[in-house]
Amino acid sequence: MVAPVTRASFFEPLGGGRYRSTEHTVGPWDPGSQHGGPPAALLARAIEAESPSWPATVVRVTVEILSAVPVRELTVRSRVLRPGRSVELVQAALEADGQTVMRAQAWRVRAAELELPPHPKVEEPVPPFPAEEVPWPGRTGGYLKAMEWRPAGGTPGELGPATIWGRMRYPLVPDEEPSGLQRVLILADSGNGVSTVLPWTDWLFINPELTVHVAAVPEGEWMCLDAQTRVDPHGFGLAVSRLFDRERLVGRGAQSLYIGRRG
């Protein structure tokens, strides 16, 4: 019997903007659909590759999830929507079988080294970093296994707010170090997953979008997601999160949610 092949990345480039999705992208609910994190990070990579004529920093990314992202060959297309001297809007889209399944738009601004005058600072302490890894309960494959998890508050799979550190076990694409933005995006879509307030066995939570505002350039392999979900009896909710690297707050994320009973 031939042993199954374990891929060394989330995606494998095929040339011409095409990528093969590997088993590490699989979400927890359908073996044929991806978790939102890996394709969001792939779109962030495409946005960063749209080189401006000046040094730039991405300050906001909004990802629109138009349909389930299948675990198969995908095509990425990107372009600058609004060029400028100091601010630009960039778009990237993910296609499967000729249909756009996910789209992202990002604002980026001219990067500069500024000598700022003294100003008030809002201190947001970095959550503690646990010494031991904790597997995601009840989930053994796909994206959840391709990430290393270290809960720092609350418990994955249980109800209520939660804080968790995450690190990619594999690069996004082979032989390429993921950028800080990519590391944030691959984790940020898990905000609702780690902070759910209703049982997954009885309720559906669908986020059609993810928005991340960047507060500082993320550095290092480990990113932290400090998340909380609120729901409304009118059938919607909001999952909000603070995002940290090992040194500081690096961003804030939000996911709008559709909420309904299963079955």
WOQUI-V186696 format. One line per field, one symbol per residue. phi: phi as a letter, one per 30 degrees, with the letter a starting at -180 (. if undefined). Layout:
BEGIN
phi=???
END
This chain:
BEGIN
phi=.ddddcdcadbcdcjiicbcdcddcdddcbdcbddddedddddddddddddddbebbdcabccccdaecddadbbcbbaddbdadbbbccbbbccbhicdcabbbbcbbddacccddeadccdbedddcddcdbdddibcbiedddcccbdblibejcdjeabbcbbddbddbdhbdddeddddddcdddeddcbdcbdddcbcbccdabbbcccaddbidcbcccbbcbbbddjbabccbccbcdcadclbcbbdbcbaddi
END
